[in-house]
Amino acid sequence: MTKLSVNINKIATLRNSRGGKTPSVVKAAIDIQRFGAEGITIHPRPDERHIKYKDAYDLIPTITTEYNIEGNPIQKFIDLVLNVKPTQVTLVPDAVDAVTSNAGWDTINNQSFLLEVIAEFKRNNIRTSIFIDSDLKMIEHAAKTGTDRIELYTESYAVGYENGDKKVIKPFIESAQLAHDLEMGVNAGHDLSLDNIQFFTENIPHLDEVSIGHALISESLYLGLENVVNMYLRKLSNRQ
């Protein structure tokens, strides 16, 4: 069964807009796990505009499922991950001023860098994942970095699906199968939602985990957080 990891960045965005501690990212993580999610994801950025580096430490004792920390592996981020020791680190090539993640790794030109960073995380028993486009050549070279998993960048799937183009799933199917053949696990994330998640899950082979934040939190404003978490879980397991 594909695991659901909930990205709680938007909880932190709402908190930071007012200052103070409300809503609490720690309480959100506790409740989301209690509602059935199998993981918590955070994506701290250098300017700490949503998740703060302190949040990463505060969450350690509350996470009883899997802890996934995403980010660009600048030295400050690397040090954070090595100190926190989450279940998984997802490496994302964010520009400093990026509003949200908008591209996967060029695993050819960045191969030596990724090899070095991934080796350090693996020495510390932290599972590694690389954020990557549905590009077979980049996935082939991802395998050469030693990463445990890839995370498919799914924005193009979400856009195509919304426009009624179900053929947009094809490169993601091929990418997931290739990653599996190369002995890498398969995660996915970005713009996945209640509208498009079931079709994606039903068609993508060997899908270990999806990480969903913006859509899930937005949907929860109307439908309630506990209800939405369970709606995703039902779609991921094809239980109706």
N, CA, C and O of each residue as an XYZ file, in Angstrom:
960
protein
N       0.841     -1.203      0.000
C       0.000      0.000      0.000
C       0.876      1.252      0.000
O       1.855      1.335      0.742
N       0.519      2.212     -0.827
C       1.251      3.468     -0.886
C       1.031      4.273      0.396
O      -0.105      4.451      0.835
N       2.118      4.756      0.989
C       2.019      5.538      2.221
C       1.715      7.000      1.923
O       2.132      7.545      0.901
N       0.983      7.617      2.834
C       0.688      9.044      2.761
C       1.541      9.786      3.779
O       1.429      9.560      4.984
N       2.401     10.679      3.277
C       3.149     11.586      4.134
C       2.583     12.982      3.928
O       2.516     13.469      2.799
N       2.181     13.619      5.004
C       1.536     14.932      4.913
C       2.561     16.035      5.166
O       3.214     16.069      6.209
N       2.687     16.922      4.207
C       3.574     18.074      4.332
C       2.845     19.168      5.127
O       1.774     19.621      4.722
N       3.417     19.581      6.233
C       2.751     20.540      7.115
C       3.294     21.967      6.974
O       3.084     22.801      7.855
N       3.989     22.245      5.869
C       4.492     23.599      5.648
C       3.401     24.664      5.736
O       3.617     25.737      6.298
N       2.219     24.360      5.172
C       1.166     25.373      5.134
C       0.625     25.679      6.532
O       0.126     26.779      6.773
N       0.719     24.734      7.439
C       0.360     25.016      8.839
C       1.302     26.087      9.381
O       0.878     27.027     10.053
N       2.597     25.925      9.072
C       3.586     26.895      9.535
C       3.401     28.250      8.861
O       3.614     29.288      9.488
N       3.005     28.249      7.585
C       2.757     29.509      6.879
C       1.659     30.312      7.576
O       1.787     31.520      7.771
N       0.582     29.624      7.949
C      -0.527     30.285      8.637
C      -0.081     30.808      9.996
O      -0.426     31.928     10.374
N       0.678     30.013     10.728
C       1.205     30.447     12.029
C       2.063     31.688     11.891
O       1.911     32.651     12.643
N       2.976     31.656     10.915
C       3.919     32.755     10.765
C       3.253     34.054     10.303
O       3.773     35.144     10.545
N       2.099     33.933      9.637
C       1.424     35.131      9.143
C       0.920     36.015     10.274
O       0.718     37.216     10.094
N       0.717     35.409     11.443
C       0.199     36.144     12.601
C       1.247     36.280     13.700
O       1.152     37.162     14.554
N       2.245     35.402     13.672
C       3.196     35.355     14.775
C       2.662     34.443     15.861
O       1.525     33.978     15.776
N       3.449     34.186     16.859
C       3.005     33.320     17.945
C       3.113     31.850     17.580
O       3.929     31.461     16.745
N       2.272     31.036     18.221
C       2.405     29.589     18.090
C       1.168     28.912     17.503
O       1.089     27.684     17.466
N       0.211     29.703     17.049
C      -1.059     29.142     16.573
C      -1.215     29.365     15.067
O      -1.035     30.485     14.588
N      -1.551     28.299     14.309
C      -1.707     26.912     14.733
C      -0.351     26.236     14.966
O       0.653     26.611     14.360
N      -0.339     25.268     15.826
C       0.894     24.589     16.213
C       1.243     23.486     15.215
O       0.421     22.614     14.933
N       2.465     23.528     14.683
C       2.884     22.466     13.769
C       3.068     21.149     14.518
O       2.879     20.074     13.948
N       3.434     21.236     15.785
C       3.598     20.015     16.591
C       2.247     19.339     16.794
O       2.120     18.130     16.597
N       1.240     20.113     17.187
C      -0.092     19.521     17.369
C      -0.636     18.995     16.048
O      -1.268     17.940     16.006
N      -0.388     19.735     14.970
C      -0.848     19.271     13.660
C      -0.226     17.922     13.318
O      -0.911     17.027     12.823
N       1.061     17.778     13.579
C       1.739     16.506     13.286
C       1.162     15.368     14.123
O       0.932     14.270     13.616
N       0.932     15.635     15.394
C       0.354     14.609     16.275
C      -1.018     14.193     15.762
O      -1.310     13.002     15.654
N      -1.855     15.169     15.449
C      -3.219     14.864     15.009
C      -3.238     14.162     13.658
O      -3.995     13.210     13.470
N      -2.419     14.617     12.718
C      -2.396     14.016     11.386
C      -2.002     12.545     11.463
O      -2.570     11.709     10.760
N      -1.040     12.232     12.308
C      -0.671     10.826     12.494
C      -1.805     10.047     13.158
O      -2.082      8.903     12.797
N      -2.455     10.684     14.132
C      -3.574     10.023     14.811
C      -4.717      9.754     13.840
O      -5.454      8.781     13.997
N      -4.862     10.606     12.846
C      -5.919     10.432     11.846
C      -5.588      9.325     10.849
O      -6.451      8.902     10.080
N      -4.329      8.852     10.863
C      -3.981      7.706     10.023
C      -2.855      7.899      9.036
O      -2.428      6.928      8.412
N      -2.352      9.116      8.864
C      -1.245      9.332      7.930
C      -0.018      8.561      8.391
O       0.214      8.393      9.588
N       0.767      8.094      7.418
C       1.930      7.261      7.740
C       3.238      8.029      7.779
O       4.302      7.430      7.935
N       3.174      9.349      7.639
C       4.396     10.131      7.684
C       4.114     11.618      7.756
O       3.024     12.080      7.419
N       5.123     12.363      8.204
C       5.078     13.827      8.249
C       6.260     14.352      7.453
O       7.394     13.905      7.630
N       5.980     15.308      6.575
C       7.017     15.943      5.758
C       7.119     17.420      6.116
O       6.110     18.090      6.339
N       8.352     17.916      6.168
C       8.579     19.358      6.271
C       9.611     19.749      5.217
O      10.432     18.933      4.798
N       9.553     21.003      4.801
C      10.491     21.503      3.793
C      10.986     22.874      4.239
O      10.485     23.895      3.768
N      11.965     22.910      5.141
C      12.503     24.203      5.575
C      13.307     24.861      4.454
O      14.090     24.204      3.767
N      13.104     26.153      4.282
C      13.882     26.905      3.296
C      14.792     27.889      4.033
O      14.549     28.214      5.195
N      15.838     28.360      3.356
C      16.823     29.210      4.045
C      16.226     30.422      4.741
O      16.719     30.837      5.790
N      15.151     31.008      4.161
C      14.568     32.199      4.783
C      13.539     31.856      5.865
O      12.983     32.753      6.499
N      13.287     30.566      6.074
C      12.368     30.086      7.117
C      10.995     30.751      7.010
O      10.379     31.072      8.026
N      10.520     30.956      5.796
C       9.249     31.654      5.624
C       8.042     30.809      6.020
O       6.950     31.350      6.194
N       8.210     29.525      6.163
C       7.135     28.688      6.713
C       7.731     27.799      7.810
O       7.793     28.230      8.961
N       8.159     26.609      7.503
C       8.804     25.779      8.529
C      10.124     26.411      8.955
O      10.952     26.767      8.116
N      10.310     26.544     10.251
C      11.560     27.069     10.792
C      12.475     25.900     11.177
O      12.003     24.796     11.451
N      13.753     26.150     11.193
C      14.690     25.087     11.547
C      14.395     24.572     12.963
O      14.567     23.386     13.246
N      13.956     25.462     13.837
C      13.601     25.031     15.189
C      12.453     24.028     15.162
O      12.418     23.107     15.978
N      11.515     24.196     14.234
C      10.398     23.261     14.120
C      10.893     21.835     13.880
O      10.333     20.876     14.410
N      11.943     21.710     13.080
C      12.472     20.380     12.760
C      12.888     19.642     14.027
O      12.704     18.429     14.136
N      13.450     20.380     14.989
C      13.848     19.768     16.262
C      12.639     19.533     17.167
O      12.538     18.499     17.826
N      11.729     20.498     17.190
C      10.546     20.369     18.048
C       9.691     19.166     17.665
O       9.016     18.584     18.514
N       9.721     18.795     16.397
C       8.883     17.696     15.922
C       9.447     16.310     16.246
O       8.718     15.319     16.191
N      10.719     16.235     16.577
C      11.363     14.922     16.777
C      10.579     14.014     17.723
O      10.286     12.879     17.348
N      10.226     14.459     18.931
C       9.560     13.529     19.858
C       8.114     13.221     19.510
O       7.525     12.305     20.083
N       7.526     13.976     18.571
C       6.106     13.786     18.271
C       5.863     12.829     17.111
O       4.752     12.326     16.947
N       6.880     12.576     16.313
C       6.673     11.772     15.106
C       6.893     10.294     15.417
O       7.996      9.861     15.751
N       5.824      9.553     15.298
C       5.848      8.118     15.603
C       5.749      7.276     14.332
O       5.797      6.048     14.395
N       5.612      7.931     13.188
C       5.521      7.225     11.906
C       6.850      7.415     11.177
O       7.882      6.939     11.652
N       6.844      8.096     10.042
C       8.078      8.404      9.326
C       8.243      9.916      9.227
O       7.276     10.655      9.042
N       9.475     10.351      9.354
C       9.804     11.769      9.331
C      10.610     12.031      8.067
O      11.700     11.486      7.893
N      10.071     12.869      7.185
C      10.730     13.203      5.925
C      11.055     14.690      5.906
O      10.163     15.525      6.053
N      12.324     15.020      5.727
C      12.742     16.414      5.609
C      13.219     16.659      4.186
O      14.135     15.993      3.701
N      12.582     17.631      3.516
C      12.930     17.985      2.146
C      13.739     19.277      2.143
O      13.605     20.115      3.035
N      14.581     19.419      1.121
C      15.258     20.695      0.976
C      16.469     20.633      0.075
O      16.944     19.564     -0.308
N      16.952     21.825     -0.251
C      18.172     21.954     -1.036
C      19.364     21.692     -0.121
O      19.482     22.330      0.926
N      20.247     20.771     -0.488
C      21.333     20.396      0.421
C      22.469     21.407      0.496
O      23.619     21.086      0.198
N      22.131     22.644      0.903
C      23.174     23.586      1.298
C      23.704     23.127      2.654
O      23.090     22.275      3.298
N      24.826     23.674      3.092
C      25.468     23.142      4.297
C      24.568     23.247      5.528
O      24.542     22.337      6.357
N      23.829     24.358      5.651
C      22.943     24.526      6.805
C      21.885     23.427      6.840
O      21.558     22.906      7.906
N      21.357     23.081      5.679
C      20.359     22.016      5.597
C      20.985     20.662      5.911
O      20.398     19.866      6.644
N      22.148     20.399      5.374
C      22.834     19.130      5.641
C      23.068     18.967      7.138
O      22.819     17.897      7.694
N      23.540     20.015      7.787
C      23.794     19.955      9.236
C      22.504     19.679      9.997
O      22.497     18.888     10.939
N      21.419     20.323      9.598
C      20.124     20.103     10.242
C      19.730     18.632     10.153
O      19.374     18.018     11.159
N      19.794     18.076      8.965
C      19.372     16.687      8.767
C      20.249     15.728      9.566
O      19.743     14.778     10.162
N      21.543     15.968      9.582
C      22.444     15.085     10.325
C      22.182     15.157     11.830
O      22.395     14.177     12.544
N      21.726     16.302     12.310
C      21.408     16.433     13.733
C      20.051     15.817     14.074
O      19.906     15.155     15.102
N      19.064     16.035     13.213
C      17.711     15.546     13.479
C      17.605     14.040     13.226
O      16.908     13.324     13.945
N      18.312     13.572     12.190
C      18.277     12.168     11.780
C      16.845     11.676     11.507
O      16.353     10.782     12.195
N      16.188     12.260     10.511
C      14.847     11.814     10.140
C      14.898     10.437      9.483
O      15.973      9.907      9.206
N      13.735      9.877      9.243
C      13.667      8.606      8.526
C      14.209      8.772      7.116
O      14.920      7.905      6.607
N      13.867      9.896      6.487
C      14.209     10.118      5.082
C      14.549     11.578      4.839
O      13.943     12.473      5.429
N      15.517     11.813      3.969
C      15.800     13.155      3.479
C      15.543     13.149      1.979
O      16.021     12.273      1.259
N      14.778     14.143      1.515
C      14.481     14.291      0.095
C      15.219     15.514     -0.420
O      14.967     16.631      0.031
N      16.124     15.309     -1.358
C      16.956     16.390     -1.868
C      16.261     17.074     -3.041
O      15.905     16.437     -4.032
N      16.077     18.391     -2.906
C      15.336     19.178     -3.890
C      16.216     20.348     -4.332
O      16.741     21.074     -3.489
N      16.386     20.541     -5.660
C      17.276     21.613     -6.133
C      16.591     22.975     -6.183
O      16.525     23.602     -7.240
N      16.086     23.429     -5.052
C      15.380     24.714     -4.997
C      16.318     25.889     -5.207
O      17.419     25.918     -4.656
N      15.888     26.845     -5.995
C      16.559     28.137     -5.987
C      16.214     28.844     -4.678
O      15.166     28.580     -4.089
N      17.075     29.726     -4.226
C      16.868     30.398     -2.951
C      15.549     31.156     -2.926
O      14.875     31.208     -1.897
N      15.176     31.751     -4.078
C      13.964     32.578     -4.126
C      12.749     31.823     -4.667
O      11.739     32.447     -4.991
N      12.824     30.501     -4.770
C      11.708     29.722     -5.321
C      10.501     29.795     -4.392
O      10.622     29.609     -3.181
N       9.336     30.068     -4.976
C       8.103     30.063     -4.188
C       7.770     28.639     -3.778
O       7.366     28.384     -2.644
N       7.946     27.712     -4.719
C       7.750     26.291     -4.464
C       8.696     25.532     -5.379
O       9.272     26.112     -6.299
N       8.857     24.251     -5.133
C       9.755     23.447     -5.965
C       9.240     23.428     -7.396
O       8.044     23.250     -7.631
N      10.153     23.614     -8.360
C       9.703     23.730     -9.742
C      10.564     22.984    -10.753
O      10.433     23.202    -11.957
N      11.442     22.106    -10.275
C      12.274     21.317    -11.192
C      12.939     20.185    -10.422
O      13.194     20.281     -9.222
N      13.207     19.119    -11.150
C      13.950     18.017    -10.562
C      15.446     18.188    -10.794
O      15.875     19.118    -11.477
N      16.227     17.293    -10.227
C      17.686     17.354    -10.340
C      18.160     17.012    -11.746
O      17.590     16.156    -12.422
N      19.205     17.693    -12.167
C      20.005     17.260    -13.300
C      21.044     16.306    -12.703
O      22.074     16.736    -12.183
N      20.759     15.021    -12.785
C      21.610     14.031    -12.109
C      22.870     13.712    -12.899
O      23.717     12.949    -12.433
N      23.003     14.286    -14.087
C      24.240     14.114    -14.854
C      25.262     15.145    -14.398
O      26.371     14.795    -13.993
N      24.882     16.418    -14.464
C      25.824     17.485    -14.110
C      26.059     17.595    -12.610
O      27.070     18.155    -12.185
N      25.138     17.067    -11.797
C      25.284     17.149    -10.338
C      25.632     15.808     -9.706
O      25.511     15.637     -8.493
N      26.058     14.869    -10.521
C      26.254     13.514    -10.011
C      27.304     13.431     -8.910
O      27.065     12.786     -7.889
N      28.453     14.062     -9.088
C      29.512     13.963     -8.080
C      29.079     14.618     -6.771
O      29.376     14.109     -5.690
N      28.373     15.753     -6.871
C      27.872     16.421     -5.669
C      26.866     15.537     -4.939
O      26.949     15.369     -3.723
N      25.917     14.973     -5.683
C      24.903     14.117     -5.073
C      25.517     12.865     -4.471
O      25.099     12.424     -3.401
N      26.488     12.297     -5.134
C      27.184     11.121     -4.592
C      27.752     11.414     -3.205
O      27.609     10.615     -2.279
N      28.391     12.558     -3.079
C      29.036     12.928     -1.810
C      28.012     13.166     -0.703
O      28.164     12.670      0.413
N      26.968     13.930     -1.026
C      25.952     14.257     -0.031
C      25.187     13.007      0.399
O      24.976     12.779      1.590
N      24.780     12.213     -0.565
C      24.007     11.004     -0.264
C      24.829     10.026      0.567
O      24.304      9.401      1.489
N      26.093      9.893      0.252
C      26.956      8.990      1.030
C      27.006      9.409      2.494
O      26.999      8.563      3.388
N      27.056     10.725      2.739
C      27.095     11.214      4.119
C      25.804     10.882      4.856
O      25.844     10.456      6.010
N      24.665     11.072      4.208
C      23.392     10.754      4.845
C      23.274      9.247      5.099
O      22.798      8.828      6.154
N      23.701      8.455      4.149
C      23.589      7.003      4.308
C      24.510      6.483      5.396
O      24.189      5.499      6.063
N      25.659      7.135      5.583
C      26.536      6.755      6.701
C      25.843      6.981      8.035
O      26.185      6.351      9.036
N      24.869      7.878      8.044
C      24.118      8.177      9.264
C      22.751      7.478      9.278
O      21.859      7.851     10.040
N      22.604      6.463      8.427
C      21.390      5.627      8.399
C      20.125      6.424      8.103
O      19.060      6.150      8.656
N      20.258      7.418      7.220
C      19.116      8.219      6.785
C      18.787      7.836      5.345
O      19.637      7.955      4.462
N      17.572      7.382      5.106
C      17.155      7.032      3.749
C      17.138      8.283      2.877
O      16.710      9.349      3.319
N      17.602      8.148      1.641
C      17.698      9.301      0.752
C      16.754      9.162     -0.441
O      16.504      8.066     -0.942
N      16.245     10.303     -0.872
C      15.388     10.368     -2.054
C      15.765     11.615     -2.843
O      16.100     12.646     -2.259
N      15.710     11.520     -4.176
C      16.040     12.632     -5.063
C      14.786     13.082     -5.795
O      14.107     12.275     -6.430
N      14.483     14.361     -5.708
C      13.361     14.967     -6.441
C      13.742     15.043     -7.914
O      14.776     15.616     -8.260
N      12.897     14.459     -8.801
C      13.347     14.293    -10.183
C      12.168     14.342    -11.151
O      11.059     13.924    -10.818
N      12.421     14.858    -12.349
C      11.409     14.870    -13.392
C      11.233     13.462    -13.963
O      12.059     12.578    -13.740
N      10.144     13.275    -14.700
C       9.905     11.980    -15.343
C      10.732     11.906    -16.623
O      10.205     11.874    -17.735
N      12.044     11.881    -16.423
C      13.028     11.868    -17.504
C      13.875     10.609    -17.319
O      14.628     10.503    -16.351
N      13.754      9.662    -18.241
C      14.403      8.359    -18.059
C      15.923      8.480    -17.957
O      16.559      7.737    -17.209
N      16.496      9.409    -18.704
C      17.945      9.591    -18.656
C      18.385     10.069    -17.276
O      19.390      9.599    -16.743
N      17.631     11.003    -16.696
C      17.974     11.504    -15.366
C      17.774     10.427    -14.309
O      18.512     10.375    -13.325
N      16.782      9.569    -14.509
C      16.549      8.486    -13.554
C      17.664      7.448    -13.635
O      18.092      6.915    -12.611
N      18.132      7.161    -14.842
C      19.265      6.243    -14.990
C      20.479      6.752    -14.231
O      21.169      5.981    -13.563
N      20.736      8.042    -14.332
C      21.901      8.608    -13.637
C      21.640      8.789    -12.141
O      22.584      8.827    -11.351
N      20.384      8.901    -11.751
C      20.079      8.962    -10.319
C      20.537      7.690     -9.627
O      21.018      7.729     -8.495
N      20.388      6.569    -10.309
C      20.795      5.294     -9.723
C      22.294      5.271     -9.420
O      22.744      4.550     -8.530
N      23.056      6.063    -10.165
C      24.512      6.092     -9.982
C      24.936      6.945     -8.792
O      26.107      6.942     -8.412
N      23.994      7.673     -8.205
C      24.328      8.509     -7.046
C      24.263      7.727     -5.735
O      24.756      8.188     -4.705
N      23.653      6.541     -5.780
C      23.494      5.752     -4.562
C      22.224      6.056     -3.797
O      22.041      5.551     -2.689
N      21.347      6.864     -4.356
C      20.111      7.199     -3.651
C      19.233      5.965     -3.455
O      19.223      5.057     -4.287
N      18.507      5.945     -2.360
C      17.592      4.835     -2.087
C      16.321      4.935     -2.906
O      15.772      3.921     -3.338
N      15.846      6.173     -3.123
C      14.585      6.391     -3.819
C      14.689      7.620     -4.708
O      15.610      8.429     -4.592
N      13.715      7.731     -5.596
C      13.474      8.987     -6.289
C      12.097      9.484     -5.870
O      11.243      8.697     -5.461
N      11.883     10.801     -5.973
C      10.542     11.352     -5.823
C      10.154     12.006     -7.142
O      10.752     13.006     -7.540
N       9.166     11.451     -7.815
C       8.721     11.987     -9.087
C       8.025     13.338     -8.888
O       7.116     13.472     -8.068
N       8.472     14.325     -9.652
C       7.896     15.675     -9.609
C       6.648     15.669    -10.486
O       6.748     15.558    -11.708
N       5.483     15.786     -9.876
C       4.223     15.456    -10.546
C       3.402     16.657    -11.014
O       2.224     16.493    -11.334
N       3.974     17.840    -11.065
C       3.189     18.994    -11.495
C       2.627     18.812    -12.904
O       1.461     19.121    -13.145
N       3.439     18.314    -13.834
C       2.963     18.168    -15.211
C       1.830     17.150    -15.299
O       0.920     17.293    -16.116
N       1.889     16.122    -14.453
C       0.776     15.177    -14.412
C      -0.496     15.879    -13.944
O      -1.554     15.722    -14.554
N      -0.397     16.649    -12.866
C      -1.574     17.316    -12.305
C      -2.206     18.277    -13.306
O      -3.429     18.336    -13.430
N      -1.370     19.030    -14.016
C      -1.873     19.988    -15.002
C      -2.555     19.253    -16.151
O      -3.652     19.626    -16.567
N      -1.906     18.206    -16.663
C      -2.487     17.447    -17.763
C      -3.789     16.781    -17.383
O      -4.751     16.794    -18.151
N      -3.818     16.199    -16.199
C      -5.022     15.510    -15.740
C      -6.183     16.494    -15.600
O      -7.314     16.188    -15.978
N      -5.896     17.666    -15.058
C      -6.943     18.679    -14.894
C      -7.521     19.102    -16.245
O      -8.693     19.462    -16.350
N      -6.670     19.051    -17.276
C      -7.110     19.438    -18.616
C      -7.713     18.265    -19.393
O      -8.002     18.394    -20.583
N      -7.901     17.134    -18.733
C      -8.536     15.990    -19.358
C      -7.629     15.078    -20.146
O      -8.103     14.210    -20.879
N      -6.311     15.264    -20.004
C      -5.347     14.453    -20.751
C      -4.801     13.337    -19.860
O      -3.824     13.536    -19.138
N      -5.423     12.182    -19.913
C      -4.977     11.073    -19.076
C      -3.716     10.395    -19.617
O      -3.077      9.618    -18.908
N      -3.358     10.689    -20.872
C      -2.125     10.124    -21.423
C      -0.894     10.702    -20.739
O       0.208     10.173    -20.879
N      -1.086     11.792    -19.998
C       0.031     12.426    -19.302
C       0.648     11.495    -18.252
O       1.759     11.740    -17.781
N      -0.064     10.442    -17.891
C       0.435      9.488    -16.899
C       1.563      8.609    -17.449
O       2.355      8.065    -16.679
N       1.639      8.468    -18.770
C       2.562      7.502    -19.372
C       4.019      7.685    -18.960
O       4.637      6.707    -18.540
N       4.612      8.892    -19.056
C       6.022      9.013    -18.659
C       6.265      8.718    -17.186
O       7.369      8.331    -16.804
N       5.258      8.896    -16.371
C       5.405      8.593    -14.944
C       5.385      7.082    -14.704
O       6.098      6.576    -13.838
N       4.574      6.377    -15.467
C       4.571      4.915    -15.387
C       5.935      4.376    -15.791
O       6.506      3.529    -15.104
N       6.455      4.873    -16.909
C       7.754      4.416    -17.403
C       8.873      4.760    -16.422
O       9.790      3.966    -16.212
N       8.792      5.934    -15.831
C       9.818      6.368    -14.876
C       9.818      5.503    -13.626
O      10.876      5.104    -13.140
N       8.632      5.213    -13.109
C       8.529      4.391    -11.908
C       9.034      2.976    -12.171
O       9.716      2.390    -11.331
N       8.702      2.436    -13.323
C       9.152      1.082    -13.652
C      10.669      1.037    -13.796
O      11.313      0.102    -13.320
N      11.240      2.044    -14.451
C      12.693      2.085    -14.602
C      13.379      2.200    -13.243
O      14.358      1.503    -12.979
N      12.868      3.078    -12.384
C      13.460      3.227    -11.048
C      13.437      1.903    -10.304
O      14.420      1.524     -9.666
N      12.320      1.204    -10.384
C      12.211     -0.105     -9.730
C      13.216     -1.079    -10.322
O      13.875     -1.812     -9.584
N      13.341     -1.097    -11.634
C      14.297     -1.998    -12.291
C      15.729     -1.695    -11.863
O      16.577     -2.586    -11.817
N      15.988     -0.421    -11.550
C      17.326     -0.011    -11.111
C      17.482     -0.087     -9.592
O      18.454      0.415     -9.028
N      16.504     -0.725     -8.941
C      16.541     -1.008     -7.497
C      16.423      0.246     -6.640
O      17.009      0.328     -5.561
N      15.665      1.219     -7.127
C      15.340      2.395     -6.332
C      13.851      2.383     -6.000
O      13.029      1.944     -6.804
N      13.514      2.868     -4.811
C      12.115      3.034     -4.458
C      11.526      4.241     -5.169
O      12.250      5.068     -5.722
N      10.196      4.330     -5.148
C       9.508      5.393     -5.880
C       8.569      6.160     -4.952
O       7.634      5.594     -4.385
N       8.835      7.452     -4.808
C       7.933      8.388     -4.140
C       7.401      9.365     -5.184
O       7.885      9.392     -6.316
N       6.420     10.156     -4.811
C       5.881     11.149     -5.748
C       5.287     12.314     -4.973
O       4.821     12.154     -3.845
N       5.310     13.490     -5.597
C       4.707     14.640     -4.946
C       4.750     15.893     -5.783
O       5.606     16.036     -6.657
N       3.853     16.781     -5.529
C       3.687     18.133     -6.072
C       2.384     18.211     -6.855
O       2.228     17.592     -7.908
N       1.466     18.978     -6.317
C       0.153     19.227     -6.927
C      -0.736     17.989     -7.000
O      -1.730     17.995     -7.726
N      -0.407     16.940     -6.273
C      -1.338     15.820     -6.144
C      -2.477     16.257     -5.232
O      -2.267     16.994     -4.268
N      -3.689     15.793     -5.545
C      -4.877     16.258     -4.826
C      -5.911     15.151     -4.771
O      -5.721     14.081     -5.350
N      -7.012     15.412     -4.070
C      -8.101     14.442     -4.029
C      -8.659     14.168     -5.420
O      -9.163     13.075     -5.679
N      -8.576     15.147     -6.315
C      -9.117     14.983     -7.662
C      -8.279     14.036     -8.512
O      -8.825     13.294     -9.328
N      -6.956     14.051     -8.332
C      -6.098     13.302     -9.254
C      -5.313     12.148     -8.641
O      -4.645     11.405     -9.359
N      -5.387     11.990     -7.312
C      -4.513     11.015     -6.655
C      -4.883      9.572     -6.976
O      -3.996      8.733     -7.136
N      -6.165      9.272     -7.073
C      -6.545      7.871     -7.267
C      -6.105      7.352     -8.631
O      -5.580      6.243     -8.727
N      -6.309      8.132     -9.679
C      -5.876      7.711    -11.014
C      -4.368      7.514    -11.040
O      -3.872      6.564    -11.645
N      -3.644      8.406    -10.389
C      -2.189      8.292    -10.331
C      -1.786      6.999     -9.617
O      -0.971      6.229    -10.123
N      -2.357      6.777     -8.458
C      -1.995      5.612     -7.652
C      -2.350      4.302     -8.341
O      -1.601      3.329     -8.249
N      -3.472      4.270     -9.024
C      -3.905      3.055     -9.700
C      -3.005      2.686    -10.877
O      -2.957      1.527    -11.287
N      -2.291      3.676    -11.420
C      -1.514      3.433    -12.630
C      -0.002      3.373    -12.424
O       0.707      2.799    -13.251
N       0.497      3.949    -11.348
C       1.941      3.997    -11.137
C       2.405      2.733    -10.414
O       1.968      2.478     -9.292
N       3.273      1.946    -11.026
C       3.750      0.728    -10.365
C       4.783      1.038     -9.283
O       5.546      1.999     -9.383
N       4.787      0.204     -8.255
C       5.843      0.241     -7.228
C       5.896      1.577     -6.482
O       6.974      2.031     -6.099
N       4.746      2.200     -6.277
C       4.707      3.522     -5.630
C       4.740      3.361     -4.116
O       3.790      2.857     -3.517
N       5.838      3.791     -3.501
C       6.024      3.618     -2.063
C       5.314      4.683     -1.237
O       4.732      4.386     -0.194
N       5.367      5.940     -1.716
C       4.913      7.046     -0.857
C       4.534      8.248     -1.707
O       5.159      8.524     -2.731
N       3.506      8.955     -1.269
C       3.209     10.274     -1.824
C       3.311     11.291     -0.699
O       2.929     11.021      0.440
N       3.830     12.457     -1.034
C       3.937     13.567     -0.086
C       3.014     14.670     -0.563
O       3.185     15.192     -1.665
N       2.028     15.033      0.264
C       1.005     15.992     -0.151
C       0.819     17.044      0.944
O       0.633     16.716      2.116
N       0.871     18.302      0.540
C       0.726     19.366      1.517
C      -0.280     20.420      1.122
O      -1.341     20.532      1.737
N       0.043     21.201      0.094
C      -0.781     22.361     -0.248
C      -2.233     21.978     -0.512
O      -3.149     22.580      0.049
N      -2.441     20.979     -1.362
C      -3.815     20.579     -1.699
C      -4.528     20.022     -0.478
O      -5.686     20.357     -0.227
N      -3.854     19.183      0.273
C      -4.488     18.536      1.428
C      -4.926     19.561      2.472
O      -6.035     19.479      3.000
N      -4.064     20.517      2.765
C      -4.421     21.525      3.761
C      -5.523     22.435      3.216
O      -6.419     22.828      3.964
N      -5.472     22.775      1.930
C      -6.510     23.610      1.323
C      -7.857     22.899      1.350
O      -8.875     23.503      1.689
N      -7.865     21.626      0.996
C      -9.101     20.842      1.011
C      -9.662     20.722      2.425
O     -10.875     20.649      2.623
N      -8.760     20.704      3.400
C      -9.191     20.567      4.796
C      -9.934     21.794      5.303
O     -10.710     21.691      6.253
N      -9.713     22.949      4.692
C     -10.442     24.149      5.094
C     -11.939     23.969      4.888
O     -12.745     24.530      5.630
N     -12.304     23.197      3.895
C     -13.718     22.964      3.581
C     -14.244     21.661      4.179
O     -15.396     21.585      4.606
N     -13.387     20.637      4.205
C     -13.861     19.292      4.534
C     -13.397     18.783      5.891
O     -13.898     17.766      6.370
N     -12.456     19.466      6.515
C     -11.943     19.032      7.809
C     -10.708     18.165      7.656
O     -10.652     17.304      6.777
N      -9.714     18.391      8.514
C      -8.417     17.728      8.384
C      -8.516     16.214      8.539
O      -7.959     15.470      7.733
N      -9.216     15.758      9.562
C      -9.315     14.312      9.778
C     -10.021     13.644      8.595
O      -9.591     12.595      8.117
N     -11.090     14.254      8.140
C     -11.844     13.701      7.017
C     -10.978     13.622      5.762
O     -10.992     12.605      5.068
N     -10.227     14.679      5.464
C      -9.416     14.716      4.258
C      -8.278     13.693      4.320
O      -8.011     13.011      3.330
N      -7.612     13.579      5.460
C      -6.561     12.566      5.592
C      -7.118     11.189      5.272
O      -6.494     10.416      4.545
N      -8.282     10.882      5.808
C      -8.880      9.566      5.570
C      -9.392      9.410      4.139
O      -9.409      8.298      3.612
N      -9.803     10.492      3.513
C     -10.186     10.421      2.096
C      -8.983     10.053      1.233
O      -9.104      9.252      0.306
N      -7.830     10.633      1.533
C      -6.608     10.265      0.811
C      -6.244      8.803      1.060
O      -5.900      8.078      0.127
N      -6.319      8.380      2.298
C      -5.957      6.996      2.611
C      -6.837      6.006      1.872
O      -6.357      4.974      1.403
N      -8.115      6.313      1.765
C      -9.015      5.429      1.039
C      -8.664      5.384     -0.450
O      -8.690      4.318     -1.065
N      -8.337      6.539     -1.024
C      -7.985      6.569     -2.438
C      -6.646      5.868     -2.703
O      -6.479      5.204     -3.725
N      -5.713      6.021     -1.786
C      -4.411      5.384     -1.956
C      -4.487      3.869     -1.870
O      -3.704      3.163     -2.504
N      -5.437      3.374     -1.080
C      -5.562      1.921     -0.932
C      -6.673      1.367     -1.806
O      -6.974      0.174     -1.757
N      -7.295      2.250     -2.621
C      -8.405      1.859     -3.497
C      -9.582      1.290     -2.723
O     -10.340      0.474     -3.249
N      -9.738      1.722     -1.460
C     -10.892      1.305     -0.671
C     -11.980      2.357     -0.821
O     -11.733      3.541     -0.591
N     -13.165      1.944     -1.198
C     -14.271      2.880     -1.390
C     -15.342      2.664     -0.342
O     -16.356      3.362     -0.342
